[in-house]
Amino acid sequence: QVRLVESGGGLVQAGGSLRLSCVASGSISSIKNMEWYRQAPGKRRELVATITEGGSTNYADSVKGRFTISRDNAENTVYLQMNRLKPEDTSVYYCRMAVPRTTNEYLYWGQGTQVTVSS
């Protein structure tokens, strides 16, 4: 069993910064892609950023140049540095990790952390 725990959310003024963390624990030999998603009230969950096992990154157009995803493989942790935050970034942020098993790859989600950006 694998458990993901996010932290770092909160209330911040527009233009401010937050750093989210997501730590995985349990039966883990390696982790493939690590991702951050977000979901605002009444909207679909959307992919914000991805980082591969090798460190390649990809971002949603809406956060490019403002958010940075990084990972610490030794600690099974993924980070999301969010700068120049905007009110439209207000959402619950979720991490997701792909953990390979013998014949399959399983996707695990965190419980979410609220980010609120005031104008």
N, C-alpha and C positions, 0 to 999 in steps of 0.2 A: 504494500500500500504506500502511496505517495501523498504527501500533504504539502500544499502551497500556502504560505502565509504572507500577505501583503502588509505594508506599513508605509507611513509617510504622508498620507493624505491630510487634508485640512482645509481651512479657510484662508484665502490670501487675496490681497487686492490686485486688481489688474496691473500688469507690468511686473508683478513679483515672480518668485521662483519657488518650486517645490521639488523634492527628490523622493521618488517612490522606490521602495525595495520589495522584492519578492524572494523568499527563501523556500527552497524545497527540501523536504526531509523524508526519510523512509528508505525503501529498497531501490537505490539508484546506482547504476554503474556509469552511466553517462546520460547527457541530455542533448538532444538535437536542437531544434529551433526553440528559442524563448521569445515570447511575444507579449505585448501589452495591447489590450483592447479597452474600449470605453463604451459606456451606454448612458445616454441622457434620458430623462423621463419622456416616455412616449416615442422614443426613437429606437432604431435597430442598433444592436451592438456592432461596433466598427473596429477594424484593425487600425491601430495607431503606429506600431513599430515592431519590427522583427529583427532578431540577431541570430545568425546561424552558429553552429558549433565552431566554425572557423573564424567567426567574428565579422562576417559580412552583415551589413545593416540595410534596412529599407524602411521608409517612412511614408505615412499618408501625406498627401500634398498640404493638408491643412496645418501640419505641425513641422514641416521641413524648415530647418534653419533655427527652430526654437527648442525642439526636444532632442535629446540624445539618449539612445539606448546603449547599455553596456552590460557586461556579464563578468562574473567571477566563477570560473568553472570549479575551482577548488572548494568554493563555498556553496556551490549550487544556487547561486543568487543572480538575479537580473535586476538592473536598475533602470529608472527612467528619470533623467534630469529634465525638468520642465522649466524653461525660462520664458520671459516676456509673456506671461499667461494672460489669456483673454477671457471675458465672461463666457464665451461660447465653448471654452474648454471645460466648463463645469459638467461633471459626469461622475459616475462610479467607474473606477479604473480596475480592470482585472488583468492578472497575468495568466499566461498559459504556457505550459512546457510539454514538449514531446519527448517521452522516455521510451527508448527502444527495449523490447523484450526479445525472447528467443526467435519468435516468428512474426511478431507484430510491433507496432509502435502505438503507444497509448498516450492520449492527451489528457492532461490534468489542469484544472482551473483553481485559482485562488478564490477567496470569498468576496473579494472586492474591497476597495477603499475609496471613500468619497473625497472628491476634490471640488471645492466651491470657490469660484473666482468672482469677487464683487467688483462692480464698476465704480 
